[in-house]
Amino acid sequence: MHRRLSSVRSLTGLAALVVASSAFTTPAKPTRPAPSKAAQAARVPAKPVAAPADDAVNIDWRVLAGLDYSNGTSTDTLKKLDGKMVRLPGFVVPLDDFQEEGAEFLLVPYYGACVHTPPPPPNQIVMVEMSGKKSVKLNLFDAVWMSGRLKISSIESPYGTVGYQLEGLKVEPYSSK
């Protein structure tokens, strides 16, 4: 009982000390009025904006076949995709023999295209240039998903005429999803 009384006295003394010391502190700065709900809502961070590559439209090589490379005309669907973010499955073809990584390469619809002659038609070859010249691993044997901004543009490559350019933003291993 004596110990319990001693503990209570200690706590009471501590509380009195806190109250007494707070009486001699400097006055607090004047408080500002609470911000309105609109101001509070404005401070709430917005939802994270999805990376452009995450907003890409999935397309396949049948869509790209809509380019008539002999006269430069294309389907309405393909015209709507010009300059847009797309995601396309394919196989990487390095521009230099035995190149294991790089920022520029070709994307083709099937394994071994361009390496053997003749190359696929121009509407089945995409010249990829990674954004910011970011180098990526170039594996010939594995299919990938390539995301980036598509441009209908005929250019010459070491493997023949290419019908498209893609500013590459993201390369990921291929899956059926």
Backbone as JSON, one array per atom type, in Angstrom:
{
  "sequence": "MHRRLSSVRSLTGLAALVVASSAFTTPAKPTRPAPSKAAQAARVPAKPVAAPADDAVNIDWRVLAGLDYSNGTSTDTLKKLDGKMVRLPGFVVPLDDFQEEGAEFLLVPYYGACVHTPPPPPNQIVMVEMSGKKSVKLNLFDAVWMSGRLKISSIESPYGTVGYQLEGLKVEPYSSK",
  "N": [[0.83, -1.17, 0.0], [1.96, 1.17, 0.76], [3.85, 1.56, -1.25], [2.18, 1.96, -3.46], [0.88, 4.36, -2.8], [3.07, 6.03, -2.8], [3.74, 5.97, -5.52], [1.49, 7.23, -6.64], [1.76, 9.77, -5.51], [4.11, 10.53, -6.77], [3.33, 10.65, -9.44], [1.37, 12.66, -9.23], [2.93, 14.79, -8.44], [4.56, 15.05, -10.7], [2.67, 15.77, -12.64], [1.88, 18.25, -11.61], [4.25, 19.64, -11.92], [4.5, 19.73, -14.73], [2.24, 21.3, -15.39], [2.89, 23.66, -14.07], [5.29, 24.39, -15.34], [4.41, 24.86, -17.89], [3.09, 27.2, -17.64], [5.01, 29.13, -17.75], [6.03, 29.25, -20.29], [6.84, 30.56, -23.55], [4.46, 32.54, -25.32], [2.25, 31.01, -27.64], [2.39, 31.11, -31.25], [0.08, 33.06, -33.12], [-2.75, 31.32, -34.27], [-3.67, 30.2, -37.5], [-6.7, 30.46, -39.39], [-8.59, 27.49, -39.99], [-8.04, 25.74, -43.04], [-10.26, 25.87, -45.87], [-12.54, 23.32, -47.05], [-12.23, 23.0, -49.77], [-9.67, 23.98, -50.19], [-8.24, 22.1, -48.72], [-8.79, 19.82, -50.23], [-7.47, 20.49, -52.53], [-4.85, 20.16, -51.77], [-4.55, 17.47, -51.52], [-2.78, 14.84, -52.88], [-2.9, 14.18, -56.35], [-4.2, 11.37, -58.22], [-1.75, 8.99, -59.16], [-0.31, 9.53, -62.31], [-0.68, 7.47, -65.08], [2.0, 5.88, -66.73], [2.9, 6.7, -70.09], [3.4, 4.39, -71.65], [1.89, 2.5, -70.35], [-0.64, 3.11, -71.11], [-0.91, 2.26, -73.64], [-2.29, 1.03, -76.73], [-3.12, -2.25, -77.48], [-1.98, -3.88, -80.32], [-1.81, -5.92, -83.31], [0.1, -7.69, -85.81], [-1.53, -7.9, -88.03], [-2.92, -5.53, -88.13], [-0.86, -3.76, -88.78], [-0.34, -4.7, -91.3], [-2.09, -3.34, -92.79], [-0.93, -1.29, -94.17], [-0.28, -0.26, -97.38], [2.47, -0.65, -98.88], [3.37, -0.28, -101.46], [2.12, 1.89, -102.61], [1.87, 3.67, -100.54], [-0.5, 4.08, -99.12], [-2.87, 3.62, -96.41], [-4.97, 1.78, -94.11], [-7.97, 3.06, -92.48], [-8.01, 2.48, -89.76], [-5.29, 2.09, -89.21], [-4.32, 4.64, -89.85], [-5.42, 6.11, -87.75], [-3.88, 5.22, -85.67], [-1.41, 6.3, -86.11], [1.17, 8.05, -84.65], [0.27, 7.47, -82.13], [0.26, 5.78, -78.87], [1.24, 2.45, -78.79], [1.16, -1.11, -78.27], [2.94, -3.88, -79.09], [3.43, -7.26, -80.0], [6.38, -9.19, -80.69], [9.53, -10.12, -82.3], [12.9, -9.38, -81.63], [15.38, -7.95, -83.7], [18.68, -7.4, -83.9], [20.61, -4.64, -85.18], [23.25, -4.92, -85.73], [25.47, -7.65, -86.22], [25.69, -10.16, -83.74], [25.08, -8.46, -81.66], [24.33, -7.72, -78.35], [22.97, -5.93, -76.78], [21.21, -2.81, -77.16], [20.05, 0.41, -78.38], [18.71, 0.8, -80.68], [16.89, -1.15, -82.94], [15.29, -3.75, -84.86], [11.86, -4.77, -85.0], [10.05, -7.63, -85.53], [7.5, -9.91, -86.87], [7.91, -12.68, -86.55], [10.12, -15.28, -85.41], [13.45, -15.14, -86.54], [13.02, -13.64, -88.82], [14.21, -11.35, -91.23], [16.83, -12.07, -90.73], [17.22, -14.16, -92.36], [17.07, -14.48, -95.93], [14.42, -13.84, -98.25], [13.75, -10.6, -96.65], [10.91, -9.79, -94.5], [7.94, -8.1, -95.8], [7.84, -4.45, -95.99], [5.68, -3.55, -94.39], [5.7, -5.23, -92.3], [7.81, -4.86, -90.67], [9.3, -3.1, -88.05], [11.1, -0.29, -87.13], [12.76, 0.27, -84.23], [13.52, 2.74, -81.94], [14.81, 3.35, -78.93], [13.49, 5.47, -76.44], [15.29, 8.29, -75.38], [17.64, 7.07, -76.05], [18.02, 4.79, -74.56], [19.53, 1.85, -73.69], [18.69, -1.56, -74.28], [18.36, -5.06, -73.48], [18.97, -7.33, -76.07], [17.48, -10.03, -77.13], [17.38, -12.55, -79.33], [15.83, -14.85, -79.37], [13.56, -14.83, -77.78], [10.19, -13.87, -77.56], [8.76, -10.58, -77.31], [6.92, -7.91, -75.74], [6.52, -4.83, -77.12], [6.33, -1.5, -76.35], [5.37, 1.76, -77.32], [5.51, 4.9, -79.17], [3.98, 4.96, -82.23], [4.86, 5.46, -85.63], [4.01, 5.95, -88.94], [6.2, 5.43, -91.33], [8.42, 5.21, -93.92], [11.59, 3.83, -94.08], [15.04, 3.05, -94.75], [16.8, 0.13, -93.79], [19.54, -1.95, -92.63], [18.52, -4.41, -93.28], [16.61, -4.11, -95.2], [13.72, -2.33, -96.54], [11.77, -0.53, -94.22], [8.59, -0.18, -92.81], [7.6, 1.2, -90.61], [8.22, 3.3, -87.75], [9.12, 3.27, -84.33], [9.01, 4.89, -81.31], [10.49, 3.63, -78.74], [9.35, 2.81, -75.51], [9.03, 0.89, -73.58], [10.02, -2.42, -72.97], [9.0, -5.69, -72.58], [8.94, -9.09, -71.4], [7.24, -11.44, -73.47], [3.88, -12.35, -72.89], [0.7, -13.99, -72.91], [-1.08, -12.1, -72.12]],
  "CA": [[0.0, 0.0, 0.0], [2.87, 2.31, 0.86], [4.44, 1.76, -2.58], [1.15, 2.48, -4.34], [0.7, 5.74, -2.41], [4.27, 6.72, -3.25], [3.62, 6.1, -6.97], [0.46, 8.22, -6.9], [2.34, 11.06, -5.17], [5.08, 10.85, -7.81], [2.57, 11.06, -10.62], [0.74, 13.94, -8.94], [4.01, 15.79, -8.47], [4.97, 15.21, -12.1], [1.6, 16.52, -13.3], [1.96, 19.63, -11.13], [5.45, 20.21, -12.53], [4.18, 19.99, -16.13], [1.32, 22.43, -15.4], [3.62, 24.85, -13.63], [6.27, 24.79, -16.35], [3.73, 25.36, -19.07], [2.64, 28.56, -17.37], [6.11, 30.04, -17.99], [6.54, 29.13, -21.65], [6.53, 31.7, -24.41], [3.13, 32.38, -25.91], [2.21, 30.36, -28.96], [2.1, 31.99, -32.37], [-1.36, 33.04, -33.42], [-3.12, 30.25, -35.19], [-4.39, 30.58, -38.71], [-7.98, 29.75, -39.48], [-8.5, 26.21, -40.69], [-8.31, 25.9, -44.47], [-11.56, 25.39, -46.33], [-12.5, 21.96, -47.59], [-11.71, 23.09, -51.14], [-8.21, 24.12, -50.09], [-7.71, 20.8, -48.28], [-8.88, 18.9, -51.37], [-6.43, 20.87, -53.5], [-3.56, 19.67, -51.28], [-4.51, 16.02, -51.63], [-2.1, 14.51, -54.13], [-3.73, 13.57, -57.39], [-3.86, 9.99, -58.54], [-0.56, 8.93, -59.99], [-0.61, 9.47, -63.73], [-0.12, 6.26, -65.68], [3.05, 6.12, -67.73], [2.33, 6.57, -71.43], [3.48, 3.02, -72.14], [0.82, 1.72, -69.73], [-1.88, 3.47, -71.78], [-0.77, 1.85, -75.04], [-3.32, 0.17, -77.33], [-2.57, -3.49, -78.01], [-2.25, -4.15, -81.73], [-1.04, -7.05, -83.81], [0.71, -7.49, -87.12], [-2.58, -7.75, -89.04], [-3.21, -4.09, -88.22], [0.25, -3.15, -89.52], [-0.45, -5.14, -92.69], [-2.98, -2.38, -93.45], [-0.15, -0.33, -94.95], [0.06, -0.7, -98.73], [3.77, -0.02, -99.04], [3.66, 0.01, -102.86], [1.64, 3.24, -102.94], [1.88, 4.51, -99.33], [-1.82, 4.25, -98.5], [-3.11, 2.74, -95.27], [-6.36, 1.67, -93.66], [-8.39, 4.08, -91.53], [-7.56, 2.05, -88.43], [-3.85, 2.37, -89.11], [-4.15, 6.1, -89.83], [-5.77, 6.57, -86.4], [-2.81, 4.82, -84.76], [-0.19, 7.04, -86.41], [1.49, 8.99, -83.58], [-0.32, 7.02, -80.86], [0.96, 4.76, -78.09], [0.81, 1.1, -79.11], [1.88, -2.24, -77.67], [3.0, -4.85, -80.19], [4.31, -8.4, -79.74], [7.28, -9.5, -81.8], [10.87, -10.59, -82.04], [13.91, -8.36, -81.82], [16.48, -8.23, -84.62], [19.71, -6.36, -83.75], [21.09, -4.07, -86.44], [24.62, -5.41, -85.91], [25.64, -9.06, -85.87], [26.13, -10.53, -82.4], [24.8, -7.37, -80.73], [23.57, -8.24, -77.22], [22.1, -4.87, -76.29], [21.24, -1.62, -77.99], [18.93, 1.34, -78.3], [18.04, 0.74, -81.97], [16.77, -2.52, -83.43], [14.07, -4.01, -85.61], [10.87, -5.66, -84.41], [9.43, -8.4, -86.61], [6.42, -10.75, -86.34], [8.25, -14.07, -86.29], [11.53, -15.55, -85.14], [14.34, -15.35, -87.68], [12.74, -12.72, -89.92], [15.29, -10.41, -91.56], [18.13, -12.72, -90.67], [17.23, -14.98, -93.57], [16.55, -13.71, -97.07], [14.23, -12.39, -98.28], [13.14, -10.07, -95.42], [9.46, -9.58, -94.59], [7.59, -6.84, -96.47], [8.0, -3.28, -95.12], [4.59, -3.38, -93.42], [5.89, -6.24, -91.26], [9.07, -4.54, -89.98], [9.24, -1.85, -87.3], [12.38, 0.19, -86.63], [12.56, 0.76, -82.87], [14.57, 3.55, -81.32], [14.39, 3.53, -77.54], [13.44, 6.86, -75.98], [16.49, 8.66, -74.62], [18.73, 6.16, -76.44], [18.16, 3.81, -73.48], [19.93, 0.55, -74.21], [17.97, -2.7, -73.72], [18.9, -6.37, -73.85], [18.41, -7.82, -77.33], [17.49, -11.48, -77.17], [16.76, -12.98, -80.58], [15.04, -16.07, -79.27], [12.37, -14.67, -76.96], [9.21, -12.87, -77.98], [8.61, -9.47, -76.37], [5.92, -6.86, -75.96], [7.2, -3.55, -77.31], [5.4, -0.38, -76.2], [5.92, 3.05, -77.7], [4.75, 5.76, -80.09], [4.07, 4.44, -83.6], [4.87, 6.43, -86.73], [4.05, 5.33, -90.26], [7.32, 6.11, -91.99], [9.27, 4.27, -94.66], [13.02, 4.11, -94.01], [15.91, 1.93, -95.13], [17.6, -0.48, -92.73], [20.46, -2.92, -93.2], [17.8, -5.6, -93.69], [15.6, -3.77, -96.19], [12.83, -1.2, -96.28], [10.96, -0.65, -93.02], [7.37, 0.62, -92.97], [7.19, 1.89, -89.39], [9.17, 3.63, -86.71], [8.5, 3.24, -83.0], [9.81, 5.42, -80.21], [10.29, 2.61, -77.71], [9.31, 3.23, -74.11], [9.01, -0.25, -72.65], [10.15, -3.77, -73.51], [8.72, -6.69, -71.55], [8.81, -10.45, -71.95], [5.91, -11.72, -74.0], [2.92, -13.26, -72.27], [-0.54, -13.9, -73.67], [-1.95, -11.06, -71.52]],
  "C": [[0.88, 1.24, 0.0], [3.48, 2.62, -0.52], [3.43, 2.4, -3.53], [0.94, 3.97, -4.06], [1.87, 6.58, -2.9], [4.21, 6.95, -4.77], [2.61, 7.18, -7.33], [1.01, 9.62, -6.63], [3.33, 11.49, -6.25], [4.38, 11.34, -9.07], [1.92, 12.42, -10.41], [1.78, 15.05, -8.99], [4.46, 16.07, -9.89], [3.94, 16.04, -12.86], [1.65, 17.98, -12.88], [3.15, 20.33, -11.76], [5.18, 20.58, -13.99], [3.28, 21.22, -16.23], [2.06, 23.71, -15.07], [4.6, 25.31, -14.71], [5.6, 25.33, -17.59], [3.24, 26.79, -18.86], [3.74, 29.56, -17.7], [6.71, 29.9, -19.4], [6.16, 30.36, -22.45], [5.17, 31.48, -25.05], [3.23, 31.76, -27.31], [1.94, 31.4, -30.03], [0.61, 31.95, -32.63], [-1.66, 31.96, -34.45], [-3.87, 30.82, -36.37], [-5.73, 29.87, -38.72], [-7.8, 28.46, -40.29], [-8.81, 26.42, -42.16], [-9.68, 25.31, -44.84], [-11.41, 23.97, -46.88], [-11.95, 21.95, -49.01], [-10.19, 23.19, -51.12], [-7.58, 22.8, -49.65], [-7.72, 19.81, -49.43], [-7.8, 19.2, -52.38], [-5.06, 20.34, -53.08], [-3.43, 18.16, -51.4], [-3.82, 15.67, -52.94], [-3.03, 13.82, -55.1], [-3.31, 12.12, -57.57], [-2.61, 9.97, -59.37], [-0.95, 8.76, -61.46], [0.07, 8.24, -64.31], [0.96, 6.65, -66.7], [2.44, 5.92, -69.11], [2.34, 5.13, -71.94], [2.37, 2.15, -71.55], [-0.53, 2.0, -70.38], [-1.9, 3.01, -73.24], [-1.91, 0.92, -75.46], [-2.64, -1.08, -77.87], [-2.97, -3.65, -79.48], [-1.49, -5.4, -82.13], [-0.61, -6.76, -85.24], [-0.32, -7.39, -88.24], [-2.96, -6.29, -89.22], [-2.11, -3.41, -89.04], [0.25, -3.56, -90.99], [-1.38, -4.22, -93.48], [-2.25, -1.28, -94.21], [0.16, -0.94, -96.31], [1.36, 0.03, -99.08], [4.11, 0.3, -100.5], [3.2, 1.41, -103.26], [1.53, 4.16, -101.73], [0.54, 4.74, -98.68], [-1.97, 3.29, -97.34], [-4.58, 2.76, -94.89], [-6.68, 2.8, -92.68], [-7.93, 3.75, -90.12], [-6.09, 2.38, -88.23], [-3.59, 3.87, -89.06], [-4.43, 6.66, -88.44], [-4.67, 6.25, -85.39], [-1.5, 5.59, -84.99], [0.04, 8.12, -85.34], [0.95, 8.6, -82.22], [0.55, 5.98, -80.17], [0.37, 3.39, -78.41], [1.67, 0.09, -78.35], [1.78, -3.38, -78.66], [3.9, -6.02, -79.81], [5.23, -8.63, -80.93], [8.62, -10.02, -81.34], [11.86, -9.5, -82.42], [14.96, -8.85, -82.81], [17.5, -7.1, -84.45], [20.17, -5.86, -85.12], [22.53, -4.47, -86.74], [24.69, -6.87, -85.49], [26.18, -9.21, -84.45], [25.94, -9.41, -81.37], [23.91, -7.9, -79.61], [22.67, -7.21, -76.58], [22.23, -3.65, -77.19], [20.0, -0.78, -77.82], [18.17, 1.41, -79.62], [18.05, -0.7, -82.47], [15.48, -2.63, -84.23], [13.16, -4.92, -84.79], [10.13, -6.31, -85.57], [8.42, -9.39, -86.03], [6.8, -12.18, -86.02], [9.76, -14.23, -86.13], [12.3, -15.77, -86.44], [14.08, -14.44, -88.86], [13.89, -11.74, -90.04], [16.66, -11.06, -91.53], [18.31, -13.59, -91.91], [16.71, -14.14, -94.73], [15.36, -14.46, -97.66], [13.6, -11.91, -96.97], [11.63, -9.96, -95.59], [9.17, -8.29, -95.35], [7.7, -5.67, -95.48], [6.89, -3.11, -94.08], [4.65, -4.43, -92.3], [7.24, -6.06, -90.55], [8.91, -3.17, -89.32], [10.66, -1.51, -86.83], [12.12, 0.81, -85.27], [13.78, 1.56, -82.45], [14.08, 3.86, -79.91], [14.49, 5.01, -77.15], [14.67, 7.16, -75.12], [17.69, 7.8, -74.93], [19.05, 5.14, -75.33], [18.44, 2.43, -74.07], [19.14, -0.57, -73.51], [18.62, -3.99, -74.2], [18.19, -6.86, -75.11], [18.56, -9.33, -77.39], [16.7, -11.95, -78.38], [15.7, -14.07, -80.41], [13.72, -15.92, -78.53], [11.46, -13.59, -77.52], [9.07, -11.81, -76.89], [7.35, -8.69, -76.69], [6.71, -5.57, -76.04], [6.15, -2.46, -77.25], [6.1, 0.91, -76.6], [5.02, 3.78, -78.67], [5.03, 5.33, -81.52], [4.03, 5.57, -84.62], [4.93, 5.66, -88.04], [5.11, 6.1, -91.05], [8.22, 5.08, -92.64], [10.72, 4.72, -94.57], [13.8, 2.87, -94.44], [16.7, 1.44, -93.92], [18.58, -1.44, -93.39], [19.76, -4.17, -93.73], [16.69, -5.32, -94.69], [14.76, -2.59, -95.78], [11.93, -1.52, -95.09], [9.76, 0.28, -93.18], [7.0, 1.47, -91.78], [8.4, 2.24, -88.53], [8.41, 3.61, -85.39], [9.48, 3.85, -82.02], [9.55, 4.51, -79.02], [10.34, 3.18, -76.31], [9.48, 2.06, -73.15], [9.12, -1.56, -73.43], [9.89, -4.74, -72.37], [8.63, -8.06, -72.17], [7.38, -10.7, -72.39], [5.14, -12.67, -73.08], [1.62, -13.07, -73.04], [-1.49, -12.84, -73.14], [-1.58, -9.7, -72.04]]
}
